[in-house]
């Protein structure tokens, strides 16, 4: 992986990826002679989108799933010291930094070349994807190179880009999204359409507008608890209220046409389930769902549990949903004595399952929060509708099969809405009156003895709790981000945590060694994974 100050090689059509081979997209050109500066924007868009899917759906999802309490180590393997103790080093997850900046360089060239050639739509797509990538970096590192980060090329290398303040970057990301939406709305006369190279929306620009608006909503909510930014957030929310296009209503996924071929499978499936030859992936049994996350489905009578996990089949816990405990020094083996992810279920969908960039469930929960807090109009009634739509969208996602499984018994998509309704009924005022599920219930008994007193549940807690269940092992990084923002839900830290914090958790990643080795004079000093919060992390 290259460091942000090492853009000295003209990138070819295929950028660095995480988990898939560089020849995923074939072209009739020599990639070694095709520089980003000379490539047409259409020629590199598909690969750039695929790389983002790899970074987000595999690398960040994996990291987030460990830190957000979804995953724990099984007794099948040693190691995972960082995940068990949170004692991060500058080499932990360091490949993410270089891969995301490489990807940003792709989008920067698509945006600039597209604009120069009058390709308004493809240039706007690249601008939106740059926002997504920069937000990914800011949320894990805080201050990063931004204004100077993409200035290097083969002839004029910038070896030490300056770092910009995270809060300043966030504000500029909002400006960039507004510019992209405005350009899509008014592209000029006879704009050139985007086609199959758009492996997210197939060139449907209305969907890109919805995605941009929803990204803006996420960015604004993420900083909405910072007191000094309250006025700014409310002003931007008012503008967003009347924005063109609305918000995401379907899962935003990347589908390059995954195949059961070496280097061309869905990266998550390839890493955690099966090789292209059909054999088990090396680390299939090295991690499993924690007892905490499994319990959240079981105790709330949530049908999704059977779509995500299988029952243990042997040992003391046979015929039960048995998870692992993060940091347990003697965890059960990751084979038949615990509940593994269900093959062809909601997490392990198949070799050709698309990779999510944003779930429709997240979009609805973001809207529910903004309306319940008065940041968007609609009030409690509209927030309740969005909240319930978010839960339903999660059922639909988890129950939907991979394309290759549509004609098999693993296609349970027809059961999604019925099971969603059962879930609401089981927790409504006439049954458990469970405030973690029912919008109108103010308390919950979940987590307390049956004879104990119900505890209060705020609107924010129930929204983030349901978002947490919807993001399980799919967009795990967003669950981790939302915990740091809201302090919900109260999942347990690793038993071997080295964190001095009250919650025993970390708060960020450390700057990578590759950056320390080449740009140390600009890196913020004194960074600690337990005390150096990202600017929007103000709630404990």
C-alpha positions in Angstrom: 0.0 0.0 0.0 1.2 3.5 -0.8 1.3 6.4 1.7 -0.5 9.5 0.8 2.8 11.2 0.1 3.9 8.4 -2.2 1.7 9.0 -5.3 4.8 8.8 -7.5 3.6 6.0 -9.7 0.9 6.8 -12.3 -1.9 4.5 -11.3 -3.2 2.1 -13.9 -6.8 1.2 -14.6 -6.8 -1.2 -11.7 -5.9 0.2 -8.4 -4.9 -1.6 -5.2 -7.7 -3.7 -3.8 -8.4 -5.5 -0.6 -9.2 -9.1 -1.4 -9.8 -9.3 -5.1 -7.4 -9.6 -8.0 -6.3 -6.6 -10.1 -7.7 -8.1 -13.3 -11.3 -8.0 -12.1 -12.2 -5.7 -14.9 -10.6 -6.6 -18.2 -9.8 -4.0 -20.9 -8.1 -4.2 -24.3 -5.3 -2.0 -23.2 -2.0 -2.5 -21.5 -2.6 -1.3 -18.0 1.0 -0.5 -17.5 0.9 2.2 -20.1 -2.5 3.6 -19.0 -2.0 6.4 -16.5 -4.8 8.0 -14.6 -4.0 11.3 -16.2 -4.6 9.7 -19.7 -7.4 7.3 -18.9 -10.9 8.2 -19.8 -13.1 8.6 -16.7 -15.5 5.9 -17.8 -12.6 3.4 -18.1 -11.7 3.6 -14.4 -15.0 4.3 -12.6 -16.0 0.6 -12.2 -12.7 -0.4 -10.7 -12.7 2.6 -8.4 -16.1 1.7 -7.1 -15.1 -1.9 -6.6 -12.0 -0.8 -4.6 -14.3 1.3 -2.3 -16.4 -1.7 -1.8 -13.4 -3.8 -0.8 -12.2 -1.1 1.6 -15.6 -0.5 3.2 -17.2 -3.9 3.0 -14.2 -5.9 4.0 -11.5 -3.9 5.8 -13.6 -1.3 7.6 -16.5 -3.7 8.2 -14.1 -6.2 9.8 -12.4 -3.6 12.0 -15.8 -2.2 13.0 -17.3 -5.6 13.7 -14.6 -6.3 16.3 -14.7 -3.0 18.0 -18.5 -2.7 18.0 -18.8 -6.0 19.8 -20.2 -8.1 17.0 -17.3 -10.5 16.8 -15.1 -12.4 19.1 -12.2 -14.9 18.7 -12.9 -18.6 18.8 -10.7 -21.2 20.3 -9.7 -22.4 16.9 -6.8 -19.9 16.5 -4.3 -17.9 18.5 -3.5 -14.3 17.9 -5.9 -11.3 17.5 -4.0 -9.5 20.2 -5.1 -6.0 19.1 -8.7 -7.1 19.0 -8.6 -8.7 22.4 -6.7 -5.9 24.2 -7.2 -2.7 22.0 -3.4 -2.2 22.3 -3.1 -0.8 18.8 0.2 -0.1 17.1 1.0 2.1 14.1 0.9 -1.0 11.9 -2.5 -2.2 13.0 -4.9 -1.7 10.0 -2.3 0.5 8.4 -3.1 -0.8 4.9 -6.4 1.0 5.1 -4.8 4.5 4.9 -2.9 3.8 1.7 -5.7 2.0 0.0 -8.2 4.7 0.6 -5.9 7.4 -0.6 -5.1 5.5 -3.7 -8.8 5.1 -4.3 -9.3 8.9 -3.7 -6.6 9.6 -6.4 -8.7 7.5 -8.8 -11.8 9.5 -8.1 -9.9 12.8 -8.2 -8.8 12.0 -11.7 -12.3 10.9 -12.7 -13.7 14.1 -11.4 -11.2 16.4 -13.0 -11.0 14.6 -16.4 -14.7 14.3 -16.4 -15.2 18.0 -15.8 -12.6 18.8 -18.5 -14.4 16.6 -21.0 -17.9 17.9 -20.1 -18.9 14.7 -18.5 -21.0 16.2 -15.7 -22.6 13.1 -14.4 -19.5 11.0 -14.0 -17.6 13.9 -12.5 -20.4 14.3 -9.9 -20.3 10.6 -9.1 -16.6 10.9 -8.4 -17.1 13.9 -6.2 -19.7 12.1 -4.1 -17.4 9.1 -3.7 -14.5 11.3 -2.7 -16.8 12.6 0.1 -17.5 9.0 1.3 -13.8 8.1 1.3 -12.7 11.2 3.1 -15.3 10.7 5.7 -14.2 7.1 6.2 -10.7 8.5 7.0 -11.7 11.3 9.2 -14.0 9.1 11.3 -11.1 6.8 12.1 -8.1 9.2 12.3 -9.5 12.7 12.9 -7.1 15.3 11.3 -5.8 14.0 7.9 -4.2 15.4 4.7 -7.1 16.9 2.7 -6.4 20.1 0.8 -3.0 18.9 -0.3 -3.6 15.2 -0.2 -4.1 14.6 -3.9 -1.7 17.1 -5.4 1.1 14.6 -6.2 1.6 13.1 -9.6 4.5 11.4 -11.3 6.2 14.7 -12.2 5.6 16.9 -9.1 5.5 14.7 -6.0 4.3 16.2 -2.8 6.2 14.3 -0.1 4.8 15.9 3.0 1.2 17.1 2.6 -0.2 19.2 5.5 -2.9 17.9 7.8 -6.3 19.7 7.9 -8.5 19.9 10.9 -11.2 17.2 10.9 -14.0 19.7 11.6 -13.0 21.8 8.6 -12.9 18.8 6.4 -16.4 17.8 7.5 -17.7 21.2 6.6 -16.1 21.1 3.1 -17.5 17.7 2.5 -21.0 19.2 2.9 -20.1 21.8 0.3 -18.8 19.2 -2.1 -22.0 17.2 -1.8 -24.1 20.3 -2.5 -22.0 21.0 -5.6 -22.5 17.4 -6.8 -26.2 17.5 -6.3 -26.5 20.9 -8.0 -24.5 19.7 -11.0 -26.7 16.6 -11.4 -29.8 18.7 -11.2 -28.6 21.1 -13.9 -26.0 19.3 -16.1 -26.4 21.5 -19.1 -27.6 20.6 -22.6 -27.5 16.9 -23.7 -25.4 15.6 -20.8 -23.6 12.3 -21.5 -25.2 9.5 -19.7 -23.4 7.1 -17.4 -23.9 3.4 -18.2 -22.7 0.0 -17.0 -19.4 1.5 -15.7 -21.6 2.7 -12.8 -21.7 -0.6 -10.8 -23.7 1.0 -8.0 -26.8 2.6 -9.7 -26.3 1.8 -13.3 -26.3 5.5 -14.3 -29.5 6.4 -12.6 -28.6 9.9 -11.4 -31.6 10.3 -9.2 -30.2 7.6 -7.0 -26.9 9.3 -6.8 -28.7 12.5 -5.6 -30.5 10.5 -2.9 -27.1 8.9 -1.8 -25.5 12.4 -1.7 -28.4 13.8 0.4 -28.2 10.8 2.8 -24.4 11.1 3.2 -25.0 14.8 4.0 -27.5 13.8 6.6 -25.1 11.3 8.1 -22.3 13.9 8.2 -24.5 16.5 9.9 -25.9 14.1 12.5 -22.4 12.9 13.3 -21.4 16.3 14.5 -24.8 17.3 15.9 -23.8 16.8 19.5 -20.9 19.3 19.3 -22.3 22.3 21.1 -20.4 24.9 19.0 -21.8 23.4 15.8 -25.5 23.4 16.8 -26.3 26.5 14.7 -24.3 25.3 11.7 -26.0 21.9 11.8 -29.5 23.3 12.0 -28.9 25.7 9.2 -27.6 22.9 6.9 -30.5 20.7 8.0 -32.9 23.4 6.9 -31.3 23.5 3.5 -31.3 19.7 3.3 -35.0 19.6 4.2 -35.8 21.3 0.9 -33.1 19.5 -1.2 -33.9 17.9 -4.5 -34.4 14.1 -4.6 -35.0 13.0 -1.0 -33.0 10.2 0.7 -31.9 6.6 0.1 -34.9 4.2 0.0 -33.0 1.0 -1.2 -29.7 -0.5 -0.2 -26.8 1.2 -1.9 -24.6 -1.7 -3.1 -21.6 -2.3 -5.4 -22.1 -5.2 -7.8 -19.3 -5.6 -10.3 -20.6 -9.0 -11.3 -18.9 -11.2 -8.7 -18.0 -14.7 -10.0 -17.0 -18.0 -8.3 -13.6 -17.5 -9.8 -10.3 -16.8 -8.0 -10.0 -13.1 -7.4 -13.5 -12.3 -8.5 -15.7 -13.4 -5.6 -17.5 -11.1 -3.1 -14.5 -10.1 -0.8 -16.3 -10.8 2.4 -17.4 -14.3 1.3 -13.9 -15.0 -0.1 -12.3 -14.0 3.2 -14.7 -15.6 5.7 -16.5 -18.5 4.0 -15.1 -20.2 0.9 -12.5 -20.1 -1.8 -13.4 -20.1 -5.5 -12.7 -23.8 -5.6 -15.4 -24.3 -2.9 -13.1 -25.1 0.0 -13.5 -23.4 3.4 -11.6 -20.1 3.7 -8.6 -20.3 6.0 -10.0 -18.1 8.7 -13.6 -19.3 8.4 -13.7 -20.5 12.1 -11.4 -17.9 13.6 -14.2 -15.5 14.6 -17.8 -15.8 15.4 -20.7 -13.7 16.7 -20.5 -12.7 20.3 -23.0 -13.8 22.9 -24.0 -10.2 23.4 -25.1 -9.6 19.8 -26.8 -13.0 19.6 -28.7 -12.4 22.8 -30.1 -9.1 21.4 -32.0 -11.1 18.8 -33.0 -14.0 21.1 -34.3 -12.0 24.1 -36.2 -9.6 21.9 -37.9 -12.5 20.0 -36.3 -11.4 16.8 -36.7 -13.8 13.9 -33.6 -12.4 12.2 -31.4 -14.6 14.5 -32.2 -17.7 12.5 -31.2 -16.0 9.3 -27.9 -14.8 10.7 -26.7 -17.7 12.9 -27.0 -21.5 13.2 -27.6 -23.4 16.4 -24.6 -25.1 18.1 -24.8 -28.8 17.2 -22.5 -30.4 19.7 -21.3 -29.9 23.3 -22.9 -28.4 26.3 -24.7 -25.8 24.3 -26.1 -28.0 21.5 -29.4 -26.8 20.0 -28.9 -23.3 21.4 -27.6 -20.0 20.0 -24.2 -19.9 21.6 -21.8 -17.0 20.9 -18.3 -16.2 22.0 -17.1 -13.6 24.5 -14.6 -11.1 23.1 -11.4 -11.5 25.1 -12.4 -14.8 26.7 -9.0 -16.6 27.4 -10.6 -20.0 26.8 -13.2 -19.6 24.0 -15.0 -22.5 22.5 -13.8 -23.8 19.1 -15.3 -22.2 16.1 -16.9 -25.3 14.5 -19.9 -27.0 15.9 -20.0 -26.0 19.6 -20.9 -22.4 18.9 -23.2 -20.6 16.5 -21.4 -19.7 13.3 -22.8 -17.4 10.6 -25.4 -19.1 8.6 -24.3 -20.2 5.1 -26.2 -18.3 2.5 -27.9 -16.3 5.3 -28.0 -12.6 6.0 -24.3 -12.1 6.6 -22.8 -14.9 4.4 -25.0 -14.5 1.4 -22.9 -16.0 -1.3 -20.0 -15.6 -3.7 -21.9 -13.2 -5.9 -23.7 -11.1 -3.2 -23.2 -7.3 -3.8 -21.3 -5.3 -1.2 -23.2 -2.6 0.7 -22.0 1.0 0.9 -25.1 2.2 2.8 -28.1 0.2 3.9 -31.6 1.6 3.4 -32.1 0.8 7.1 -29.4 3.3 8.0 -31.1 6.0 5.8 -34.4 5.5 7.6 -32.8 5.5 11.1 -30.9 8.7 10.2 -34.2 10.3 9.2 -35.9 9.0 12.3 -33.3 10.6 14.6 -33.3 13.9 12.7 -37.1 14.2 12.9 -37.3 13.1 16.5 -34.8 15.7 17.5 -36.4 18.5 15.5 -33.5 18.8 13.0 -35.8 17.8 10.2 -39.6 18.5 10.1 -42.2 15.8 10.6 -42.1 15.3 14.3 -42.8 12.1 16.3 -45.3 10.6 13.8 -42.9 10.9 10.9 -40.0 9.6 13.0 -42.0 6.6 14.1 -42.7 5.8 10.4 -39.0 6.0 9.5 -38.0 4.0 12.6 -40.3 1.1 11.6 -39.3 1.4 8.0 -35.7 1.0 9.1 -36.4 -2.2 11.0 -38.4 -3.6 8.0 -35.5 -2.6 5.6 -33.1 -4.6 7.8 -35.3 -7.7 7.6 -35.5 -7.3 3.8 -31.7 -7.0 3.5 -30.9 -9.9 5.7 -33.5 -12.1 4.1 -32.6 -11.3 0.5 -30.4 -13.9 -1.2 -27.3 -13.6 -3.4 -28.2 -13.7 -7.1 -27.0 -17.3 -7.5 -29.3 -18.4 -4.6 -32.6 -17.0 -5.8 -33.9 -20.4 -6.9 -32.9 -22.3 -3.8 -34.2 -22.9 -0.3 -32.0 -20.2 1.0 -34.1 -17.6 -0.7 -36.4 -16.6 2.2 -37.0 -13.1 1.0 -40.8 -13.8 0.9 -40.7 -14.2 4.7 -39.1 -10.8 5.4 -42.1 -8.6 5.9 -44.2 -11.3 7.7 -41.3 -11.9 10.2 -40.9 -8.1 10.6 -44.6 -7.8 11.6 -44.2 -10.8 14.0 -41.3 -9.0 15.6 -43.2 -5.8 16.1 -46.2 -7.7 17.5 -44.2 -9.7 20.0 -42.8 -6.5 21.5 -45.8 -4.2 21.3 -48.0 -2.8 24.2 -50.2 -5.9 24.3 -47.2 -8.2 24.7 -43.8 -7.3 26.0 -44.2 -3.5 25.7 -40.5 -3.4 24.8 -39.1 0.1 24.4 -36.1 -1.2 22.4 -38.5 -2.3 19.6 -41.8 -0.5 20.1 -41.6 3.2 19.3 -44.3 4.2 21.7 -43.0 2.2 24.7 -41.0 4.3 27.1 -39.3 1.4 29.1 -37.8 -2.0 28.6 -37.3 -5.1 30.8 -34.6 -6.4 28.5 -31.4 -6.7 30.4 -33.0 -6.8 33.8 -34.5 -9.7 35.8 -38.1 -10.5 35.1 -39.0 -9.2 38.6 -36.9 -6.1 38.2 -38.0 -2.6 37.5 -38.2 -1.6 33.8 -35.6 1.0 32.8 -36.4 4.0 30.6 -35.5 4.0 26.9 -35.1 7.3 25.0 -36.0 7.7 21.4 -32.3 8.1 20.5 -31.4 4.9 22.3 -34.0 2.8 20.5 -33.0 4.2 17.1 -29.3 3.5 17.6 -30.1 0.1 19.1 -32.1 -0.9 16.1 -29.5 0.5 13.8 -26.9 -1.6 15.6 -28.9 -4.8 15.0 -29.3 -3.8 11.3 -25.6 -3.2 10.7 -24.4 -6.4 12.3 -21.3 -7.7 10.4 -22.5 -5.8 7.2 -21.6 -2.2 7.8 -19.9 -2.7 11.1 -17.8 0.4 10.9 -20.9 2.6 11.0 -22.1 0.8 14.2 -18.7 1.6 15.8 -18.9 5.2 14.6 -22.4 5.6 16.0 -21.4 4.1 19.4 -18.7 6.7 19.7 -21.2 9.4 18.7 -24.1 8.4 21.0 -22.7 5.9 23.5 -25.4 3.4 22.5 -25.9 0.5 22.8 -24.0 -0.5 25.9 -22.2 -3.5 24.5 -19.4 -5.1 26.6 -15.8 -4.5 25.9 -13.2 -7.2 25.6 -12.4 -9.1 28.8 -8.7 -8.4 28.1 -9.2 -4.7 27.4 -6.2 -2.5 28.2 -8.3 0.7 27.9 -8.4 3.1 30.9 -11.7 4.4 29.8 -14.9 3.8 31.8 -16.3 1.8 28.9 -13.0 0.0 28.4 -13.0 0.7 24.7 -10.7 2.6 22.3 -11.8 5.8 20.5 -9.7 5.7 17.2 -7.0 4.2 15.1 -3.4 5.4 15.2 -1.7 7.0 12.3 0.0 4.3 10.2 3.7 3.6 10.3 3.9 4.3 6.5 2.8 7.9 7.2 5.0 8.3 10.3 8.0 7.2 8.2 7.5 9.8 5.5 5.4 12.7 6.9 6.2 12.8 10.6 6.6 16.6 10.8 2.9 17.1 9.9 1.3 14.3 11.9 -0.5 15.6 15.0 1.5 14.8 18.1 0.5 12.9 21.2 -2.1 10.7 19.6 -3.4 7.9 21.8 -6.1 5.3 20.8 -7.8 5.8 24.2 -7.8 9.5 24.7 -7.5 11.3 21.3 -11.1 11.5 20.2 -12.3 12.5 16.8 -13.9 16.0 17.1 -17.5 14.8 16.9 -17.0 12.2 19.7 -18.3 14.3 22.7 -20.7 11.9 24.4 -19.6 9.3 26.9 
